Every structure is written in structure tokens, then in C-alpha cells.
Amino acid sequence: MSGLVLANVMLGLPYVVISVLARLQSFDPAQETVARSLGMNRLRSFFFVTLPQIKSSVVAGGNFAYISAMDETIVALFTSGGQYQPLTRRT
């Protein structure tokens, strides 16, 4: 099971990284700096300032990764075995 999960993560990770990096190019880091100067720590400023602005690209990258994972029958055939069979192998 861990091999199948790792293979799907490695195949889907570029979709998420590319979509998030494209959105971060238009992100203004001064907004996070202002939030931190007003008393927020790094984690809270990320969740309340940065993440709402890049949320659409994270969701889009996740959708692309999900669609590619459903399409990768070859990876599922070679990495799965035993009692763990992905949906694409059962059909």
C-alpha cells in the first residue's frame, strides 16, 4: 500500500507544484510581512493571509493530481500487490 501511495504522490506532485508556483509569482509578500508586523506568527500569517490567496491553485493542482492518479493504470499494476488493489486494477 505504501508503494502505491508513494508512486501516486510522486506522479502528482509536479502538478501541484507548478500550479502553486504560478500563483505565487503574482503574490505580494509584503502582505505577509505586514501581518507578521501586526503580531501574527509565521504559521498563522500563512493560514490567514497566504493560503486564502493561493487556495484556488492548490485545489486545481489537487484536482490535476487526482485525475492523473485515476489514469495511471500501469503504475497501479506494477506497484500494487496482495490484498491492496486499486480501483483501476479491480475492473
N, C-alpha and C positions, 0 to 999 in steps of 0.2 A: 504494500500500500504506500509506503513512504517513497519508493522509487517512482511510482506513478504520479504522486503529488509533486515530487521534485521535478520530474520531467515536464509536467504541465506548467509549473511555476517558471521554469527556465525558458519555456517556449512563449509564455505570455508576458513575461517581464519587459521585453522591449516595447511592446505596445503601450504599456502604462508609462514607461519612462519617456518615450518620445512624445506622447500627448501631454504629459505634465510639464516637460521641459519647454514645449512650445508655448504653453500658457504662462510659465514663469518668466519668459522673455518680456512679456508685457506687464509684469507685476512690478509695482513700485516698492522697493524695500524700505523706503522712508516711512511707510505706514506702520510697519512692524517696529521700526525704531521709535516712532512716536508712542506706540502702545507700550513699549518697554520703558520709555522715559516717564510714562504716567503711572508706573507701578506694577505692571504685569511682568510675570516671569517669562522665560522663553517658551515653555510648553503652553502656557495659557494664551500668550500672544499668537502662537501658531494656530491653536484651535479656534480662537475668536477673530483673528484678523486674516491670516494667510489662507487657511483651509476653506473658509466660505468663498474666497475669490477663485480658488483653483478647483472647487468641488466638481464643476461640470467636466473638466478634463480628467479628473480621477475616475469619475463614473464612466466616461467614454472609453478610457483605457481599460477599465474593468470589463466593459461590455465586449470590446475587441478581444481581450484575453479569453473570456468565456466562450465566445463564438469560435475562436481558433482551437480551444480545448475540445469542443464538441466535434470539430472537424478532423482532429488528429487521430485517426483510427490506427495508423501504422505505429505511432508511439505507444498507444494503448495496447496493441498486440504484443509488442516486444518487451514492455516493462511490467505488464501485469501477469500474474500467475496465481495459481492456487485458488483460494476462496474469494479473493478480491478481483472481480471482473468489472470493468467499466461498462457503462450503458452501451457504448458503441460495439463492444465485443459480444454482448449478450444477444444482439439482434442478428 
